[in-house]
Amino acid sequence: MVNVLAISESDDFKYDPSNLLDALIKILCIKNDAALSRVLEVAPPVISKIRHKNLPIGPNLLIRMHEESGLSIREIRALMGDRRKKF
């Protein structure tokens, strides 16, 4: 399991949803973005748009990622580089 919380908030870590998507693929033991879209029950273009930073990860998808991966919301947000204290 990835220890995401070990990354300190002072680290120079930029928003990059690709890190999150790659981690989910590894954690769920699937092969690619198409398989990830099936697991998360979204259309494949949604994953592509998220990976290319054309679409933010919405709350419904964030919760779906949590349900499928077992990662906490905090861990998921850390994987994509979101370090905000308030939303």
N, CA, C and O atoms as a GROMACS GRO file, in nm:
protein
  348
    1MET      N    1   0.085  -0.118   0.000
    1MET     CA    2   0.000   0.000   0.000
    1MET      C    3   0.089   0.124   0.000
    1MET      O    4   0.194   0.125   0.064
    2VAL      N    5   0.048   0.224  -0.070
    2VAL     CA    6   0.123   0.348  -0.082
    2VAL      C    7   0.102   0.431   0.045
    2VAL      O    8  -0.011   0.454   0.087
    3ASN      N    9   0.213   0.476   0.106
    3ASN     CA   10   0.202   0.561   0.223
    3ASN      C   11   0.207   0.706   0.178
    3ASN      O   12   0.314   0.766   0.170
    4VAL      N   13   0.091   0.759   0.149
    4VAL     CA   14   0.080   0.893   0.092
    4VAL      C   15   0.098   0.999   0.198
    4VAL      O   16   0.150   1.107   0.168
    5LEU      N   17   0.057   0.972   0.318
    5LEU     CA   18   0.062   1.074   0.422
    5LEU      C   19   0.203   1.102   0.468
    5LEU      O   20   0.225   1.197   0.543
    6ALA      N   21   0.300   1.022   0.425
    6ALA     CA   22   0.439   1.046   0.461
    6ALA      C   23   0.495   1.168   0.387
    6ALA      O   24   0.599   1.222   0.425
    7ILE      N   25   0.426   1.210   0.280
    7ILE     CA   26   0.470   1.327   0.205
    7ILE      C   27   0.432   1.450   0.287
    7ILE      O   28   0.314   1.469   0.318
    8SER      N   29   0.528   1.530   0.321
    8SER     CA   30   0.497   1.646   0.405
    8SER      C   31   0.436   1.757   0.321
    8SER      O   32   0.457   1.763   0.200
    9GLU      N   33   0.362   1.842   0.386
    9GLU     CA   34   0.296   1.951   0.316
    9GLU      C   35   0.394   2.056   0.266
    9GLU      O   36   0.360   2.137   0.180
   10SER      N   37   0.515   2.056   0.318
   10SER     CA   38   0.613   2.154   0.273
   10SER      C   39   0.686   2.108   0.147
   10SER      O   40   0.757   2.187   0.085
   11ASP      N   41   0.668   1.982   0.108
   11ASP     CA   42   0.730   1.933  -0.014
   11ASP      C   43   0.677   2.010  -0.134
   11ASP      O   44   0.561   2.051  -0.137
   12ASP      N   45   0.764   2.030  -0.233
   12ASP     CA   46   0.723   2.098  -0.355
   12ASP      C   47   0.645   1.998  -0.439
   12ASP      O   48   0.704   1.922  -0.516
   13PHE      N   49   0.515   1.997  -0.426
   13PHE     CA   50   0.429   1.898  -0.489
   13PHE      C   51   0.319   1.972  -0.563
   13PHE      O   52   0.238   2.041  -0.500
   14LYS      N   53   0.313   1.959  -0.692
   14LYS     CA   54   0.217   2.030  -0.775
   14LYS      C   55   0.097   1.941  -0.806
   14LYS      O   56   0.105   1.818  -0.802
   15TYR      N   57  -0.016   2.006  -0.837
   15TYR     CA   58  -0.137   1.933  -0.875
   15TYR      C   59  -0.110   1.854  -1.002
   15TYR      O   60  -0.074   1.911  -1.105
   16ASP      N   61  -0.127   1.724  -0.994
   16ASP     CA   62  -0.110   1.638  -1.110
   16ASP      C   63  -0.199   1.516  -1.093
   16ASP      O   64  -0.161   1.421  -1.024
   17PRO      N   65  -0.317   1.516  -1.155
   17PRO     CA   66  -0.408   1.403  -1.140
   17PRO      C   67  -0.353   1.273  -1.199
   17PRO      O   68  -0.402   1.166  -1.166
   18SER      N   69  -0.253   1.282  -1.288
   18SER     CA   70  -0.194   1.160  -1.344
   18SER      C   71  -0.133   1.073  -1.236
   18SER      O   72  -0.139   0.951  -1.243
   19ASN      N   73  -0.073   1.137  -1.135
   19ASN     CA   74  -0.017   1.059  -1.024
   19ASN      C   75  -0.125   0.976  -0.956
   19ASN      O   76  -0.104   0.858  -0.925
   20LEU      N   77  -0.240   1.036  -0.934
   20LEU     CA   78  -0.352   0.967  -0.871
   20LEU      C   79  -0.400   0.853  -0.960
   20LEU      O   80  -0.419   0.741  -0.912
   21LEU      N   81  -0.421   0.880  -1.087
   21LEU     CA   82  -0.471   0.777  -1.178
   21LEU      C   83  -0.374   0.660  -1.189
   21LEU      O   84  -0.416   0.545  -1.190
   22ASP      N   85  -0.244   0.690  -1.196
   22ASP     CA   86  -0.143   0.584  -1.202
   22ASP      C   87  -0.143   0.501  -1.074
   22ASP      O   88  -0.129   0.379  -1.079
   23ALA      N   89  -0.158   0.567  -0.960
   23ALA     CA   90  -0.161   0.496  -0.832
   23ALA      C   91  -0.285   0.406  -0.823
   23ALA      O   92  -0.276   0.293  -0.775
   24LEU      N   93  -0.399   0.456  -0.868
   24LEU     CA   94  -0.520   0.375  -0.867
   24LEU      C   95  -0.506   0.252  -0.956
   24LEU      O   96  -0.549   0.142  -0.919
   25ILE      N   97  -0.447   0.269  -1.072
   25ILE     CA   98  -0.424   0.156  -1.162
   25ILE      C   99  -0.337   0.051  -1.094
   25ILE      O  100  -0.364  -0.069  -1.104
   26LYS      N  101  -0.234   0.096  -1.024
   26LYS     CA  102  -0.145   0.003  -0.954
   26LYS      C  103  -0.216  -0.064  -0.836
   26LYS      O  104  -0.206  -0.186  -0.819
   27ILE      N  105  -0.287   0.013  -0.755
   27ILE     CA  106  -0.355  -0.040  -0.637
   27ILE      C  107  -0.464  -0.139  -0.676
   27ILE      O  108  -0.482  -0.242  -0.610
   28LEU      N  109  -0.538  -0.108  -0.782
   28LEU     CA  110  -0.648  -0.194  -0.823
   28LEU      C  111  -0.603  -0.310  -0.912
   28LEU      O  112  -0.684  -0.393  -0.953
   29CYS      N  113  -0.473  -0.315  -0.942
   29CYS     CA  114  -0.415  -0.422  -1.025
   29CYS      C  115  -0.486  -0.434  -1.160
   29CYS      O  116  -0.525  -0.542  -1.203
   30ILE      N  117  -0.500  -0.320  -1.225
   30ILE     CA  118  -0.558  -0.318  -1.359
   30ILE      C  119  -0.454  -0.265  -1.456
   30ILE      O  120  -0.348  -0.217  -1.415
   31LYS      N  121  -0.483  -0.275  -1.586
   31LYS     CA  122  -0.380  -0.249  -1.686
   31LYS      C  123  -0.372  -0.106  -1.739
   31LYS      O  124  -0.263  -0.057  -1.766
   32ASN      N  125  -0.486  -0.040  -1.752
   32ASN     CA  126  -0.482   0.089  -1.822
   32ASN      C  127  -0.601   0.178  -1.785
   32ASN      O  128  -0.683   0.142  -1.700
   33ASP      N  129  -0.608   0.294  -1.850
   33ASP     CA  130  -0.713   0.391  -1.823
   33ASP      C  131  -0.852   0.337  -1.860
   33ASP      O  132  -0.951   0.369  -1.794
   34ALA      N  133  -0.859   0.257  -1.966
   34ALA     CA  134  -0.988   0.201  -2.006
   34ALA      C  135  -1.043   0.110  -1.897
   34ALA      O  136  -1.162   0.115  -1.865
   35ALA      N  137  -0.958   0.027  -1.840
   35ALA     CA  138  -1.001  -0.060  -1.730
   35ALA      C  139  -1.038   0.022  -1.607
   35ALA      O  140  -1.133  -0.011  -1.537
   36LEU      N  141  -0.965   0.130  -1.582
   36LEU     CA  142  -0.996   0.218  -1.470
   36LEU      C  143  -1.134   0.283  -1.489
   36LEU      O  144  -1.211   0.295  -1.393
   37SER      N  145  -1.164   0.323  -1.610
   37SER     CA  146  -1.294   0.385  -1.636
   37SER      C  147  -1.407   0.285  -1.611
   37SER      O  148  -1.514   0.323  -1.564
   38ARG      N  149  -1.385   0.158  -1.644
   38ARG     CA  150  -1.488   0.057  -1.617
   38ARG      C  151  -1.506   0.035  -1.468
   38ARG      O  152  -1.619   0.023  -1.420
   39VAL      N  153  -1.396   0.030  -1.394
   39VAL     CA  154  -1.403   0.009  -1.248
   39VAL      C  155  -1.475   0.127  -1.182
   39VAL      O  156  -1.558   0.108  -1.094
   40LEU      N  157  -1.443   0.249  -1.225
   40LEU     CA  158  -1.502   0.368  -1.165
   40LEU      C  159  -1.640   0.404  -1.223
   40LEU      O  160  -1.706   0.496  -1.177
   41GLU      N  161  -1.680   0.327  -1.326
   41GLU     CA  162  -1.810   0.346  -1.391
   41GLU      C  163  -1.826   0.486  -1.450
   41GLU      O  164  -1.929   0.552  -1.431
   42VAL      N  165  -1.723   0.529  -1.523
   42VAL     CA  166  -1.728   0.654  -1.598
   42VAL      C  167  -1.685   0.625  -1.741
   42VAL      O  168  -1.623   0.523  -1.768
   43ALA      N  169  -1.719   0.715  -1.831
   43ALA     CA  170  -1.680   0.699  -1.971
   43ALA      C  171  -1.528   0.718  -1.985
   43ALA      O  172  -1.470   0.800  -1.914
   44PRO      N  173  -1.464   0.644  -2.074
   44PRO     CA  174  -1.319   0.658  -2.094
   44PRO      C  175  -1.272   0.801  -2.120
   44PRO      O  176  -1.164   0.838  -2.072
   45PRO      N  177  -1.347   0.884  -2.195
   45PRO     CA  178  -1.300   1.022  -2.215
   45PRO      C  179  -1.289   1.102  -2.085
   45PRO      O  180  -1.211   1.196  -2.077
   46VAL      N  181  -1.367   1.066  -1.984
   46VAL     CA  182  -1.358   1.136  -1.855
   46VAL      C  183  -1.220   1.115  -1.795
   46VAL      O  184  -1.159   1.210  -1.746
   47ILE      N  185  -1.170   0.993  -1.797
   47ILE     CA  186  -1.037   0.964  -1.743
   47ILE      C  187  -0.931   1.038  -1.824
   47ILE      O  188  -0.837   1.094  -1.767
   48SER      N  189  -0.946   1.039  -1.956
   48SER     CA  190  -0.851   1.110  -2.042
   48SER      C  191  -0.850   1.260  -2.012
   48SER      O  192  -0.744   1.321  -2.003
   49LYS      N  193  -0.968   1.319  -1.996
   49LYS     CA  194  -0.976   1.462  -1.967
   49LYS      C  195  -0.916   1.495  -1.831
   49LYS      O  196  -0.853   1.599  -1.814
   50ILE      N  197  -0.936   1.407  -1.733
   50ILE     CA  198  -0.876   1.428  -1.601
   50ILE      C  199  -0.725   1.418  -1.611
   50ILE      O  200  -0.654   1.501  -1.556
   51ARG      N  201  -0.676   1.318  -1.682
   51ARG     CA  202  -0.531   1.298  -1.696
   51ARG      C  203  -0.464   1.418  -1.762
   51ARG      O  204  -0.352   1.453  -1.727
   52HIS      N  205  -0.533   1.480  -1.856
   52HIS     CA  206  -0.475   1.595  -1.929
   52HIS      C  207  -0.514   1.729  -1.867
   52HIS      O  208  -0.494   1.834  -1.928
   53LYS      N  209  -0.568   1.726  -1.746
   53LYS     CA  210  -0.605   1.846  -1.669
   53LYS      C  211  -0.710   1.932  -1.737
   53LYS      O  212  -0.713   2.054  -1.719
   54ASN      N  213  -0.797   1.869  -1.817
   54ASN     CA  214  -0.906   1.942  -1.880
   54ASN      C  215  -1.035   1.931  -1.801
   54ASN      O  216  -1.132   2.002  -1.830
   55LEU      N  217  -1.038   1.843  -1.701
   55LEU     CA  218  -1.157   1.821  -1.620
   55LEU      C  219  -1.113   1.794  -1.477
   55LEU      O  220  -1.028   1.708  -1.454
   56PRO      N  221  -1.169   1.865  -1.381
   56PRO     CA  222  -1.132   1.838  -1.241
   56PRO      C  223  -1.200   1.709  -1.193
   56PRO      O  224  -1.299   1.664  -1.251
   57ILE      N  225  -1.146   1.653  -1.088
   57ILE     CA  226  -1.207   1.535  -1.026
   57ILE      C  227  -1.318   1.585  -0.936
   57ILE      O  228  -1.294   1.652  -0.836
   58GLY      N  229  -1.440   1.551  -0.972
   58GLY     CA  230  -1.557   1.596  -0.896
   58GLY      C  231  -1.577   1.513  -0.770
   58GLY      O  232  -1.515   1.408  -0.752
   59PRO      N  233  -1.664   1.560  -0.682
   59PRO     CA  234  -1.686   1.490  -0.556
   59PRO      C  235  -1.740   1.349  -0.573
   59PRO      O  236  -1.702   1.259  -0.497
   60ASN      N  237  -1.827   1.327  -0.671
   60ASN     CA  238  -1.881   1.192  -0.692
   60ASN      C  239  -1.772   1.094  -0.733
   60ASN      O  240  -1.768   0.981  -0.685
   61LEU      N  241  -1.684   1.138  -0.822
   61LEU     CA  242  -1.576   1.052  -0.867
   61LEU      C  243  -1.475   1.031  -0.754
   61LEU      O  244  -1.420   0.921  -0.740
   62LEU      N  245  -1.450   1.133  -0.676
   62LEU     CA  246  -1.360   1.122  -0.562
   62LEU      C  247  -1.410   1.015  -0.464
   62LEU      O  248  -1.332   0.933  -0.415
   63ILE      N  249  -1.539   1.016  -0.437
   63ILE     CA  250  -1.597   0.915  -0.347
   63ILE      C  251  -1.591   0.777  -0.411
   63ILE      O  252  -1.565   0.678  -0.342
   64ARG      N  253  -1.616   0.769  -0.539
   64ARG     CA  254  -1.608   0.639  -0.610
   64ARG      C  255  -1.465   0.584  -0.604
   64ARG      O  256  -1.447   0.464  -0.584
   65MET      N  257  -1.366   0.669  -0.620
   65MET     CA  258  -1.226   0.626  -0.609
   65MET      C  259  -1.198   0.573  -0.469
   65MET      O  260  -1.128   0.473  -0.452
   66HIS      N  261  -1.252   0.641  -0.368
   66HIS     CA  262  -1.236   0.598  -0.229
   66HIS      C  263  -1.299   0.460  -0.208
   66HIS      O  264  -1.238   0.373  -0.147
   67GLU      N  265  -1.420   0.440  -0.258
   67GLU     CA  266  -1.491   0.313  -0.241
   67GLU      C  267  -1.417   0.198  -0.308
   67GLU      O  268  -1.408   0.089  -0.251
   68GLU      N  269  -1.365   0.220  -0.427
   68GLU     CA  270  -1.300   0.112  -0.501
   68GLU      C  271  -1.159   0.081  -0.451
   68GLU      O  272  -1.117  -0.035  -0.450
   69SER      N  273  -1.085   0.184  -0.410
   69SER     CA  274  -0.945   0.165  -0.374
   69SER      C  275  -0.923   0.138  -0.226
   69SER      O  276  -0.824   0.074  -0.188
   70GLY      N  277  -1.014   0.186  -0.141
   70GLY     CA  278  -0.992   0.175   0.003
   70GLY      C  279  -0.903   0.285   0.058
   70GLY      O  280  -0.877   0.288   0.178
   71LEU      N  281  -0.856   0.374  -0.028
   71LEU     CA  282  -0.776   0.488   0.017
   71LEU      C  283  -0.869   0.591   0.082
   71LEU      O  284  -0.984   0.605   0.042
   72SER      N  285  -0.818   0.662   0.180
   72SER     CA  286  -0.897   0.768   0.240
   72SER      C  287  -0.903   0.886   0.143
   72SER      O  288  -0.822   0.897   0.051
   73ILE      N  289  -1.000   0.974   0.163
   73ILE     CA  290  -1.011   1.093   0.079
   73ILE      C  291  -0.885   1.177   0.092
   73ILE      O  292  -0.837   1.233  -0.007
   74ARG      N  293  -0.831   1.186   0.212
   74ARG     CA  294  -0.706   1.261   0.233
   74ARG      C  295  -0.592   1.201   0.150
   74ARG      O  296  -0.514   1.275   0.089
   75GLU      N  297  -0.582   1.069   0.148
   75GLU     CA  298  -0.476   1.003   0.069
   75GLU      C  299  -0.496   1.028  -0.080
   75GLU      O  300  -0.399   1.053  -0.152
   76ILE      N  301  -0.619   1.021  -0.125
   76ILE     CA  302  -0.648   1.045  -0.267
   76ILE      C  303  -0.611   1.188  -0.304
   76ILE      O  304  -0.548   1.211  -0.407
   77ARG      N  305  -0.649   1.283  -0.221
   77ARG     CA  306  -0.617   1.423  -0.249
   77ARG      C  307  -0.466   1.445  -0.247
   77ARG      O  308  -0.414   1.522  -0.327
   78ALA      N  309  -0.396   1.379  -0.156
   78ALA     CA  310  -0.250   1.392  -0.150
   78ALA      C  311  -0.185   1.335  -0.275
   78ALA      O  312  -0.087   1.392  -0.325
   79LEU      N  313  -0.237   1.226  -0.327
   79LEU     CA  314  -0.182   1.166  -0.449
   79LEU      C  315  -0.193   1.259  -0.569
   79LEU      O  316  -0.106   1.257  -0.657
   80MET      N  317  -0.298   1.341  -0.573
   80MET     CA  318  -0.310   1.432  -0.686
   80MET      C  319  -0.246   1.568  -0.657
   80MET      O  320  -0.250   1.658  -0.742
   81GLY      N  321  -0.188   1.583  -0.538
   81GLY     CA  322  -0.115   1.705  -0.509
   81GLY      C  323  -0.198   1.815  -0.446
   81GLY      O  324  -0.152   1.929  -0.440
   82ASP      N  325  -0.317   1.784  -0.401
   82ASP     CA  326  -0.404   1.886  -0.340
   82ASP      C  327  -0.370   1.897  -0.192
   82ASP      O  328  -0.394   1.803  -0.116
   83ARG      N  329  -0.313   2.009  -0.152
   83ARG     CA  330  -0.269   2.029  -0.015
   83ARG      C  331  -0.352   2.132   0.061
   83ARG      O  332  -0.313   2.174   0.170
   84ARG      N  333  -0.466   2.173   0.005
   84ARG     CA  334  -0.547   2.275   0.072
   84ARG      C  335  -0.603   2.222   0.204
   84ARG      O  336  -0.640   2.106   0.216
   85LYS      N  337  -0.608   2.310   0.303
   85LYS     CA  338  -0.664   2.274   0.433
   85LYS      C  339  -0.816   2.286   0.433
   85LYS      O  340  -0.885   2.208   0.498
   86LYS      N  341  -0.868   2.387   0.359
   86LYS     CA  342  -1.012   2.409   0.350
   86LYS      C  343  -1.053   2.406   0.205
   86LYS      O  344  -0.973   2.433   0.115
   87PHE      N  345  -1.180   2.371   0.181
   87PHE     CA  346  -1.229   2.358   0.044
   87PHE      C  347  -1.350   2.444   0.023
   87PHE      O  348  -1.406   2.446  -0.086
   0.00000   0.00000   0.00000
